[in-house]
């Protein structure tokens, strides 16, 4: 509960897509793939835990609320103390760093550099002095960290190079991940404003955030479609776009303030699109 483990899909799925691209390219390597995916998962766990700690220190989420939120309330509910949460965060980041060091020594220093960059983005999402989430950069950081950076890191760990297809696919997947964060913050607008956390929802308002969700989804799909039309990605990848057909349905949930179901379906969209994309990648390379 404290680590918000159910949201690990946001790191596992991009890693699986990276593995699928490597498999299609004939460059899949099991041990580096598993090590890179595990490193990404532990970095994600560390991010969730450290974010809870620094949000608490900044006065964000001071009391448990009903409905979806960005916090686990592990500190507020006395499940763990402040010091225990941050120690667990550092432990997770440490395991992630150790795995990236292994990959850096056995594969390429580039993998280590990419991994450490990902850890830094996760930690400084709320940690000073950067506190990206409090400066209106949280959604961009999530897109980069969970999209292009994560997918290409997993691919590089196996192939020793970046994937051209990966840029188009990771932009699509990254948008879907950052969109979950975008809409999950809509019910927290009031408390985010109070603690001066400049999320897009808090800065733009609920209506604009809902519209941005739709726009970002379409832009992400357009990038993937462009890769297909330009011949940079196999045509079978178009099946991944089927998952975004529920965008209007999700939008209606947020317009009617059914936030819990809206967030759930935004996560479901990521899962469906990712699995369809993996299927398209594998079929297209047979």
C-alpha positions in Angstrom: 0.0 0.0 0.0 2.7 2.4 0.9 4.6 1.9 -2.4 1.4 2.0 -4.4 2.4 -1.2 -6.1 -0.8 -1.5 -8.3 0.5 1.5 -10.3 3.7 -0.4 -11.2 2.0 -1.2 -14.5 3.3 2.3 -15.5 6.9 1.0 -15.4 6.3 -2.7 -16.2 4.4 -2.2 -19.5 6.9 0.2 -21.1 9.7 -2.2 -20.1 7.8 -5.1 -21.7 7.3 -3.0 -24.9 11.1 -2.4 -25.0 11.6 -6.1 -24.6 9.2 -6.8 -27.5 11.0 -4.4 -29.8 14.3 -6.1 -29.0 12.8 -9.5 -29.6 11.4 -8.4 -32.9 14.9 -7.0 -33.8 16.5 -10.3 -32.9 18.4 -8.6 -30.0 16.5 -9.9 -27.0 18.7 -11.0 -24.1 16.9 -12.4 -21.1 19.2 -11.5 -18.2 19.8 -7.9 -19.3 16.1 -7.5 -20.0 15.1 -8.8 -16.6 17.8 -6.7 -14.8 16.7 -3.5 -16.6 13.1 -4.1 -15.9 13.7 -4.8 -12.3 15.9 -1.7 -12.0 13.0 0.3 -13.5 10.5 -1.2 -11.1 12.6 -0.4 -8.0 13.2 3.1 -9.3 9.4 3.5 -9.6 8.9 2.1 -6.1 11.5 4.6 -4.7 9.8 7.4 -6.6 6.4 6.6 -5.1 7.8 6.4 -1.6 9.9 9.5 -1.8 7.1 11.4 -3.3 4.9 10.6 -0.4 7.6 11.7 2.0 8.2 15.1 0.3 4.6 15.7 -0.3 4.0 15.2 3.4 6.8 17.5 4.3 5.4 20.1 2.0 2.0 20.0 3.5 0.4 18.2 0.6 -2.2 15.5 1.5 -2.3 16.5 5.2 -5.2 14.2 5.9 -6.7 11.1 4.2 -9.4 11.9 1.7 -11.9 9.7 -0.2 -11.5 9.0 -3.9 -8.3 8.7 -6.0 -5.3 10.7 -5.0 -1.6 10.9 -5.7 -0.6 9.7 -2.2 -0.8 6.5 -0.2 -1.3 8.2 3.2 1.1 5.7 4.7 2.5 8.4 6.9 -0.8 10.1 7.8 -2.4 6.8 8.8 0.7 5.9 10.8 1.3 2.8 8.8 4.9 4.0 8.7 6.8 6.9 10.1 8.4 9.6 8.0 11.9 8.2 8.5 10.8 4.7 7.6 9.2 5.8 4.3 12.3 7.7 3.2 14.6 4.9 4.2 12.5 2.5 2.2 12.7 4.9 -0.7 16.5 5.1 -0.5 16.7 1.3 -0.3 14.6 0.9 -3.5 16.7 3.6 -5.3 19.8 1.8 -4.1 18.7 -1.5 -5.5 17.9 0.1 -8.8 21.3 1.9 -8.9 23.0 -1.4 -8.2 21.3 -3.1 -11.1 22.1 -0.2 -13.4 25.8 -0.4 -12.3 25.8 -4.1 -13.1 24.3 -3.3 -16.6 26.8 -0.4 -17.0 29.7 -2.7 -16.4 28.4 -5.7 -18.3 26.7 -3.9 -21.3 27.6 -0.2 -21.6 28.1 2.8 -19.4 25.3 4.4 -21.4 22.8 2.1 -19.7 24.2 3.3 -16.3 23.9 6.9 -17.3 20.3 6.5 -18.6 19.4 4.6 -15.4 20.8 7.2 -13.1 19.0 9.9 -15.0 15.7 8.0 -14.5 16.4 7.7 -10.8 17.1 11.4 -10.6 13.9 12.3 -12.3 11.9 10.1 -10.0 13.6 11.4 -6.8 13.5 15.1 -7.8 9.9 14.8 -8.8 9.1 16.2 -5.4 12.5 16.4 -3.7 14.2 19.8 -3.4 15.9 21.7 -4.9 14.2 20.9 -8.2 10.8 19.6 -7.0 9.6 19.1 -10.6 6.0 18.4 -9.6 5.8 21.7 -7.8 7.1 23.7 -10.7 4.6 22.6 -13.4 7.1 20.0 -14.8 5.6 16.8 -13.2 3.7 15.6 -16.3 6.6 16.2 -18.6 9.0 14.4 -16.3 6.6 11.5 -16.1 6.3 11.4 -19.9 10.1 11.4 -20.4 10.9 9.1 -17.5 8.2 6.5 -18.1 8.2 6.8 -21.9 11.3 7.3 -24.1 13.8 7.0 -21.3 12.5 3.8 -19.7 11.8 2.0 -23.0 15.1 3.0 -24.6 17.0 2.1 -21.5 15.5 -1.4 -21.5 16.2 -1.8 -25.2 19.8 -0.4 -24.9 20.5 -2.9 -22.1 19.9 -5.7 -24.6 21.0 -4.3 -28.0 23.7 -1.9 -27.0 22.0 0.8 -29.1 18.9 2.9 -29.3 15.8 1.7 -31.3 14.5 3.9 -34.1 11.0 2.3 -33.7 11.3 2.9 -30.0 11.1 6.6 -30.3 7.7 6.5 -31.9 6.3 3.7 -29.7 7.7 5.3 -26.5 6.1 8.6 -27.2 2.8 6.9 -27.5 3.2 4.8 -24.3 4.7 7.8 -22.4 1.7 9.9 -23.2 -0.7 7.2 -21.8 1.4 7.0 -18.6 1.5 10.8 -18.0 -2.2 11.0 -18.8 -2.9 8.8 -15.8 -1.1 11.3 -13.6 -2.8 14.2 -15.3 -6.4 13.1 -14.6 -5.6 11.5 -11.2 -4.7 15.0 -10.0 -8.0 16.6 -11.0 -9.8 15.7 -7.7 -6.7 17.1 -5.8 -6.8 20.6 -7.4 -7.8 22.4 -4.2 -5.2 20.8 -1.9 -2.5 21.1 -4.6 -3.2 24.8 -4.9 -3.0 25.1 -1.1 0.4 23.5 -1.0 1.6 25.4 -4.2 2.0 22.2 -6.2 1.7 23.3 -9.8 0.2 20.3 -11.5 -1.4 20.9 -14.9 -4.8 20.3 -13.4 -4.1 22.8 -10.6 -2.7 25.4 -13.0 -5.2 25.1 -15.8 -8.4 23.9 -14.0 -10.4 20.7 -14.3 -12.0 21.5 -17.6 -8.8 22.3 -19.4 -7.1 19.2 -17.8 -9.8 17.0 -19.2 -9.4 18.6 -22.7 -5.6 18.2 -22.4 -6.1 14.5 -21.7 -8.0 14.1 -24.9 -5.5 16.2 -26.9 -2.4 14.5 -25.5 -3.9 11.0 -26.3 -4.5 12.0 -29.9 -1.1 13.5 -30.2 0.5 10.3 -28.9 -1.5 8.3 -31.3 -0.6 10.6 -34.1 3.2 10.1 -33.4 2.8 6.3 -33.5 0.7 6.6 -36.7 3.4 8.9 -38.3 6.0 6.2 -37.5 3.9 3.7 -39.4 3.2 5.9 -42.3 6.8 6.9 -42.7 7.8 3.2 -42.8 9.7 3.4 -39.5 7.4 1.0 -37.7 5.5 -2.1 -38.9 1.9 -1.6 -40.1 0.7 -4.1 -37.5 1.5 -1.5 -34.8 -1.7 0.2 -35.8 -3.5 -2.3 -33.7 -2.1 -0.5 -30.6 -4.2 2.6 -31.6 -7.4 0.7 -31.0 -7.0 1.1 -27.3 -7.5 4.9 -27.5 -11.0 4.5 -28.8 -12.2 4.8 -25.2 -10.9 8.3 -24.8 -14.3 10.0 -25.1 -15.8 7.5 -22.6 -13.1 8.3 -20.0 -13.5 12.0 -20.6 -17.2 11.7 -19.7 -16.4 10.0 -16.4 -14.3 13.1 -15.4 -16.9 15.5 -16.7 -19.4 13.8 -14.4 -16.9 13.7 -11.5 -16.7 10.0 -11.4 -13.0 10.2 -10.7 -12.4 6.7 -9.4 -13.7 5.0 -12.5 -12.1 7.6 -14.8 -8.6 6.9 -13.3 -9.2 3.1 -13.5 -10.1 3.3 -17.1 -7.1 5.5 -17.9 -4.9 2.8 -16.4 -6.9 0.2 -18.4 -6.2 2.2 -21.6 -2.5 2.0 -20.9 -2.7 -1.7 -20.4 -4.8 -2.4 -23.5 -2.7 -0.1 -25.7 0.6 -1.6 -24.4 -0.6 -5.2 -24.9 -1.9 -4.4 -28.4 1.3 -2.7 -29.2 3.4 -5.7 -28.1 1.2 -8.0 -30.2 1.6 -5.7 -33.2 5.4 -5.6 -32.7 5.7 -9.3 -32.5 3.3 -10.1 -35.4 5.0 -7.4 -37.6 8.4 -9.0 -37.2 7.3 -12.7 -37.9 
